[in-house]
Amino acid sequence: VQLQASGGGLVQAGGSLRLSCAASRRPFRTYGWFRQAPGKGLEFVAAISSGSYYTYVADPVKGRFTISRDNAKDTVNLQMNKLKPEDTAVYYCAADEIFRGTSSSAPSSFGSWGQGTQLTVSS
């Protein structure tokens, strides 16, 4: 398993939670988070390049979610604040050896995926 996501759970609306994704193999250049709510397609959440020089955050979570990475530990985190019920979804971390700029919002830009972790936000 190359990517292992953790940190999901049940939280009340307005609360905070942090997801983490650990890479078990080579360091990746780009990491991303995507989510899939019940009955919906895969949605881009955030992405970050090597050195954290570039970060992209989707509009629905901008100002509430922050993506960061620790290159020494080969981990990427998603800090989620002011959670809303509509944030409920399975969250997937993804990674790739190539940084594709703004195209990092596309699932096809990532070759490695974690198993997903469930976030449930109660109202």
Biotite code that builds the C-alpha atoms (Angstrom):
import biotite.structure as struc

atoms = struc.array([
    struc.Atom([0.000, 0.000, 0.000], chain_id="A", res_id=1, res_name="VAL", atom_name="CA", element="C"),
    struc.Atom([1.590, 3.267, -1.050], chain_id="A", res_id=2, res_name="GLN", atom_name="CA", element="C"),
    struc.Atom([-0.838, 5.709, 0.547], chain_id="A", res_id=3, res_name="LEU", atom_name="CA", element="C"),
    struc.Atom([-2.591, 5.271, 3.878], chain_id="A", res_id=4, res_name="GLN", atom_name="CA", element="C"),
    struc.Atom([-5.271, 7.769, 4.863], chain_id="A", res_id=5, res_name="ALA", atom_name="CA", element="C"),
    struc.Atom([-6.443, 8.206, 8.441], chain_id="A", res_id=6, res_name="SER", atom_name="CA", element="C"),
    struc.Atom([-8.276, 10.603, 10.718], chain_id="A", res_id=7, res_name="GLY", atom_name="CA", element="C"),
    struc.Atom([-11.856, 10.336, 9.580], chain_id="A", res_id=8, res_name="GLY", atom_name="CA", element="C"),
    struc.Atom([-14.748, 10.077, 11.971], chain_id="A", res_id=9, res_name="GLY", atom_name="CA", element="C"),
    struc.Atom([-17.964, 11.634, 13.235], chain_id="A", res_id=10, res_name="LEU", atom_name="CA", element="C"),
    struc.Atom([-18.000, 15.316, 14.137], chain_id="A", res_id=11, res_name="VAL", atom_name="CA", element="C"),
    struc.Atom([-20.663, 17.904, 14.781], chain_id="A", res_id=12, res_name="GLN", atom_name="CA", element="C"),
    struc.Atom([-21.242, 20.785, 12.425], chain_id="A", res_id=13, res_name="ALA", atom_name="CA", element="C"),
    struc.Atom([-18.870, 23.630, 13.168], chain_id="A", res_id=14, res_name="GLY", atom_name="CA", element="C"),
    struc.Atom([-16.242, 21.275, 14.485], chain_id="A", res_id=15, res_name="GLY", atom_name="CA", element="C"),
    struc.Atom([-12.760, 20.454, 13.225], chain_id="A", res_id=16, res_name="SER", atom_name="CA", element="C"),
    struc.Atom([-10.894, 17.360, 12.154], chain_id="A", res_id=17, res_name="LEU", atom_name="CA", element="C"),
    struc.Atom([-7.565, 16.593, 10.529], chain_id="A", res_id=18, res_name="ARG", atom_name="CA", element="C"),
    struc.Atom([-6.990, 13.930, 7.949], chain_id="A", res_id=19, res_name="LEU", atom_name="CA", element="C"),
    struc.Atom([-3.536, 12.524, 7.332], chain_id="A", res_id=20, res_name="SER", atom_name="CA", element="C"),
    struc.Atom([-2.072, 10.540, 4.484], chain_id="A", res_id=21, res_name="CYS", atom_name="CA", element="C"),
    struc.Atom([1.199, 8.693, 4.789], chain_id="A", res_id=22, res_name="ALA", atom_name="CA", element="C"),
    struc.Atom([3.241, 7.510, 1.838], chain_id="A", res_id=23, res_name="ALA", atom_name="CA", element="C"),
    struc.Atom([4.930, 4.192, 2.418], chain_id="A", res_id=24, res_name="SER", atom_name="CA", element="C"),
    struc.Atom([7.177, 4.343, -0.601], chain_id="A", res_id=25, res_name="ARG", atom_name="CA", element="C"),
    struc.Atom([9.020, 6.945, -2.605], chain_id="A", res_id=26, res_name="ARG", atom_name="CA", element="C"),
    struc.Atom([8.200, 10.615, -1.971], chain_id="A", res_id=27, res_name="PRO", atom_name="CA", element="C"),
    struc.Atom([5.652, 11.996, -4.380], chain_id="A", res_id=28, res_name="PHE", atom_name="CA", element="C"),
    struc.Atom([5.796, 15.399, -6.001], chain_id="A", res_id=29, res_name="ARG", atom_name="CA", element="C"),
    struc.Atom([2.118, 16.207, -5.722], chain_id="A", res_id=30, res_name="THR", atom_name="CA", element="C"),
    struc.Atom([-0.491, 15.209, -3.176], chain_id="A", res_id=31, res_name="TYR", atom_name="CA", element="C"),
    struc.Atom([-4.195, 15.743, -3.384], chain_id="A", res_id=32, res_name="GLY", atom_name="CA", element="C"),
    struc.Atom([-7.394, 15.128, -1.504], chain_id="A", res_id=33, res_name="TRP", atom_name="CA", element="C"),
    struc.Atom([-10.663, 14.197, -3.147], chain_id="A", res_id=34, res_name="PHE", atom_name="CA", element="C"),
    struc.Atom([-14.010, 13.259, -1.686], chain_id="A", res_id=35, res_name="ARG", atom_name="CA", element="C"),
    struc.Atom([-17.072, 11.352, -2.716], chain_id="A", res_id=36, res_name="GLN", atom_name="CA", element="C"),
    struc.Atom([-20.406, 11.941, -1.071], chain_id="A", res_id=37, res_name="ALA", atom_name="CA", element="C"),
    struc.Atom([-23.150, 9.296, -1.227], chain_id="A", res_id=38, res_name="PRO", atom_name="CA", element="C"),
    struc.Atom([-24.650, 9.157, -4.696], chain_id="A", res_id=39, res_name="GLY", atom_name="CA", element="C"),
    struc.Atom([-22.221, 11.724, -6.089], chain_id="A", res_id=40, res_name="LYS", atom_name="CA", element="C"),
    struc.Atom([-19.069, 11.670, -8.134], chain_id="A", res_id=41, res_name="GLY", atom_name="CA", element="C"),
    struc.Atom([-15.508, 12.216, -7.065], chain_id="A", res_id=42, res_name="LEU", atom_name="CA", element="C"),
    struc.Atom([-14.883, 15.844, -6.109], chain_id="A", res_id=43, res_name="GLU", atom_name="CA", element="C"),
    struc.Atom([-11.569, 17.687, -5.854], chain_id="A", res_id=44, res_name="PHE", atom_name="CA", element="C"),
    struc.Atom([-10.818, 19.148, -2.426], chain_id="A", res_id=45, res_name="VAL", atom_name="CA", element="C"),
    struc.Atom([-7.202, 20.313, -2.341], chain_id="A", res_id=46, res_name="ALA", atom_name="CA", element="C"),
    struc.Atom([-3.750, 19.700, -3.771], chain_id="A", res_id=47, res_name="ALA", atom_name="CA", element="C"),
    struc.Atom([-0.213, 20.639, -2.852], chain_id="A", res_id=48, res_name="ILE", atom_name="CA", element="C"),
    struc.Atom([3.077, 20.535, -4.727], chain_id="A", res_id=49, res_name="SER", atom_name="CA", element="C"),
    struc.Atom([6.510, 19.543, -3.492], chain_id="A", res_id=50, res_name="SER", atom_name="CA", element="C"),
    struc.Atom([7.990, 22.116, -1.167], chain_id="A", res_id=51, res_name="GLY", atom_name="CA", element="C"),
    struc.Atom([4.451, 23.404, -0.619], chain_id="A", res_id=52, res_name="SER", atom_name="CA", element="C"),
    struc.Atom([5.088, 26.080, -3.225], chain_id="A", res_id=53, res_name="TYR", atom_name="CA", element="C"),
    struc.Atom([1.678, 25.652, -4.782], chain_id="A", res_id=54, res_name="TYR", atom_name="CA", element="C"),
    struc.Atom([-1.574, 24.799, -3.084], chain_id="A", res_id=55, res_name="THR", atom_name="CA", element="C"),
    struc.Atom([-5.011, 24.589, -4.619], chain_id="A", res_id=56, res_name="TYR", atom_name="CA", element="C"),
    struc.Atom([-8.207, 24.464, -2.632], chain_id="A", res_id=57, res_name="VAL", atom_name="CA", element="C"),
    struc.Atom([-11.687, 23.949, -4.062], chain_id="A", res_id=58, res_name="ALA", atom_name="CA", element="C"),
    struc.Atom([-14.125, 26.811, -3.677], chain_id="A", res_id=59, res_name="ASP", atom_name="CA", element="C"),
    struc.Atom([-16.625, 24.916, -1.458], chain_id="A", res_id=60, res_name="PRO", atom_name="CA", element="C"),
    struc.Atom([-13.946, 24.439, 1.216], chain_id="A", res_id=61, res_name="VAL", atom_name="CA", element="C"),
    struc.Atom([-11.801, 27.509, 0.696], chain_id="A", res_id=62, res_name="LYS", atom_name="CA", element="C"),
    struc.Atom([-11.222, 29.355, 3.939], chain_id="A", res_id=63, res_name="GLY", atom_name="CA", element="C"),
    struc.Atom([-12.165, 26.274, 5.966], chain_id="A", res_id=64, res_name="ARG", atom_name="CA", element="C"),
    struc.Atom([-9.779, 23.548, 4.796], chain_id="A", res_id=65, res_name="PHE", atom_name="CA", element="C"),
    struc.Atom([-5.989, 23.755, 4.694], chain_id="A", res_id=66, res_name="THR", atom_name="CA", element="C"),
    struc.Atom([-3.659, 21.299, 3.023], chain_id="A", res_id=67, res_name="ILE", atom_name="CA", element="C"),
    struc.Atom([-0.081, 20.893, 4.211], chain_id="A", res_id=68, res_name="SER", atom_name="CA", element="C"),
    struc.Atom([2.731, 18.405, 3.855], chain_id="A", res_id=69, res_name="ARG", atom_name="CA", element="C"),
    struc.Atom([5.688, 17.160, 5.829], chain_id="A", res_id=70, res_name="ASP", atom_name="CA", element="C"),
    struc.Atom([8.312, 16.042, 3.343], chain_id="A", res_id=71, res_name="ASN", atom_name="CA", element="C"),
    struc.Atom([10.534, 14.599, 6.044], chain_id="A", res_id=72, res_name="ALA", atom_name="CA", element="C"),
    struc.Atom([7.738, 12.219, 7.040], chain_id="A", res_id=73, res_name="LYS", atom_name="CA", element="C"),
    struc.Atom([6.202, 11.829, 3.565], chain_id="A", res_id=74, res_name="ASP", atom_name="CA", element="C"),
    struc.Atom([2.813, 12.798, 4.891], chain_id="A", res_id=75, res_name="THR", atom_name="CA", element="C"),
    struc.Atom([0.146, 15.233, 3.801], chain_id="A", res_id=76, res_name="VAL", atom_name="CA", element="C"),
    struc.Atom([-2.534, 16.637, 6.065], chain_id="A", res_id=77, res_name="ASN", atom_name="CA", element="C"),
    struc.Atom([-5.934, 18.156, 5.505], chain_id="A", res_id=78, res_name="LEU", atom_name="CA", element="C"),
    struc.Atom([-7.023, 20.390, 8.350], chain_id="A", res_id=79, res_name="GLN", atom_name="CA", element="C"),
    struc.Atom([-10.778, 20.839, 8.194], chain_id="A", res_id=80, res_name="MET", atom_name="CA", element="C"),
    struc.Atom([-12.462, 23.557, 10.218], chain_id="A", res_id=81, res_name="ASN", atom_name="CA", element="C"),
    struc.Atom([-16.017, 24.858, 10.412], chain_id="A", res_id=82, res_name="LYS", atom_name="CA", element="C"),
    struc.Atom([-17.284, 21.561, 9.088], chain_id="A", res_id=83, res_name="LEU", atom_name="CA", element="C"),
    struc.Atom([-20.693, 21.385, 7.494], chain_id="A", res_id=84, res_name="LYS", atom_name="CA", element="C"),
    struc.Atom([-23.038, 18.439, 6.941], chain_id="A", res_id=85, res_name="PRO", atom_name="CA", element="C"),
    struc.Atom([-22.382, 18.752, 3.207], chain_id="A", res_id=86, res_name="GLU", atom_name="CA", element="C"),
    struc.Atom([-18.729, 17.895, 3.891], chain_id="A", res_id=87, res_name="ASP", atom_name="CA", element="C"),
    struc.Atom([-19.846, 14.359, 4.709], chain_id="A", res_id=88, res_name="THR", atom_name="CA", element="C"),
    struc.Atom([-18.071, 12.027, 2.305], chain_id="A", res_id=89, res_name="ALA", atom_name="CA", element="C"),
    struc.Atom([-15.380, 9.444, 1.911], chain_id="A", res_id=90, res_name="VAL", atom_name="CA", element="C"),
    struc.Atom([-12.107, 11.316, 1.597], chain_id="A", res_id=91, res_name="TYR", atom_name="CA", element="C"),
    struc.Atom([-9.321, 9.942, -0.567], chain_id="A", res_id=92, res_name="TYR", atom_name="CA", element="C"),
    struc.Atom([-5.722, 10.999, -0.671], chain_id="A", res_id=93, res_name="CYS", atom_name="CA", element="C"),
    struc.Atom([-3.902, 10.786, -3.956], chain_id="A", res_id=94, res_name="ALA", atom_name="CA", element="C"),
    struc.Atom([-0.356, 11.345, -5.127], chain_id="A", res_id=95, res_name="ALA", atom_name="CA", element="C"),
    struc.Atom([1.709, 11.553, -8.250], chain_id="A", res_id=96, res_name="ASP", atom_name="CA", element="C"),
    struc.Atom([5.324, 11.992, -9.254], chain_id="A", res_id=97, res_name="GLU", atom_name="CA", element="C"),
    struc.Atom([4.430, 14.843, -11.593], chain_id="A", res_id=98, res_name="ILE", atom_name="CA", element="C"),
    struc.Atom([3.105, 18.270, -10.695], chain_id="A", res_id=99, res_name="PHE", atom_name="CA", element="C"),
    struc.Atom([0.539, 19.399, -13.247], chain_id="A", res_id=100, res_name="ARG", atom_name="CA", element="C"),
    struc.Atom([-0.263, 22.832, -11.953], chain_id="A", res_id=101, res_name="GLY", atom_name="CA", element="C"),
    struc.Atom([-3.933, 23.743, -12.043], chain_id="A", res_id=102, res_name="THR", atom_name="CA", element="C"),
    struc.Atom([-4.674, 20.360, -13.605], chain_id="A", res_id=103, res_name="SER", atom_name="CA", element="C"),
    struc.Atom([-3.999, 18.920, -10.170], chain_id="A", res_id=104, res_name="SER", atom_name="CA", element="C"),
    struc.Atom([-7.719, 19.274, -9.544], chain_id="A", res_id=105, res_name="SER", atom_name="CA", element="C"),
    struc.Atom([-8.389, 16.404, -11.936], chain_id="A", res_id=106, res_name="ALA", atom_name="CA", element="C"),
    struc.Atom([-8.411, 12.830, -10.601], chain_id="A", res_id=107, res_name="PRO", atom_name="CA", element="C"),
    struc.Atom([-6.606, 11.736, -13.748], chain_id="A", res_id=108, res_name="SER", atom_name="CA", element="C"),
    struc.Atom([-3.571, 13.759, -12.603], chain_id="A", res_id=109, res_name="SER", atom_name="CA", element="C"),
    struc.Atom([-2.915, 11.253, -9.834], chain_id="A", res_id=110, res_name="PHE", atom_name="CA", element="C"),
    struc.Atom([-1.572, 7.762, -10.292], chain_id="A", res_id=111, res_name="GLY", atom_name="CA", element="C"),
    struc.Atom([-1.624, 6.563, -6.694], chain_id="A", res_id=112, res_name="SER", atom_name="CA", element="C"),
    struc.Atom([-4.633, 6.500, -4.394], chain_id="A", res_id=113, res_name="TRP", atom_name="CA", element="C"),
    struc.Atom([-5.279, 5.674, -0.776], chain_id="A", res_id=114, res_name="GLY", atom_name="CA", element="C"),
    struc.Atom([-8.148, 3.570, 0.482], chain_id="A", res_id=115, res_name="GLN", atom_name="CA", element="C"),
    struc.Atom([-10.394, 6.410, 1.680], chain_id="A", res_id=116, res_name="GLY", atom_name="CA", element="C"),
    struc.Atom([-11.516, 7.508, 5.114], chain_id="A", res_id=117, res_name="THR", atom_name="CA", element="C"),
    struc.Atom([-15.082, 8.370, 6.101], chain_id="A", res_id=118, res_name="GLN", atom_name="CA", element="C"),
    struc.Atom([-16.023, 11.787, 7.437], chain_id="A", res_id=119, res_name="LEU", atom_name="CA", element="C"),
    struc.Atom([-19.518, 12.280, 8.786], chain_id="A", res_id=120, res_name="THR", atom_name="CA", element="C"),
    struc.Atom([-20.658, 15.712, 9.911], chain_id="A", res_id=121, res_name="VAL", atom_name="CA", element="C"),
    struc.Atom([-23.845, 15.757, 11.932], chain_id="A", res_id=122, res_name="SER", atom_name="CA", element="C"),
    struc.Atom([-26.139, 18.762, 11.984], chain_id="A", res_id=123, res_name="SER", atom_name="CA", element="C"),
])
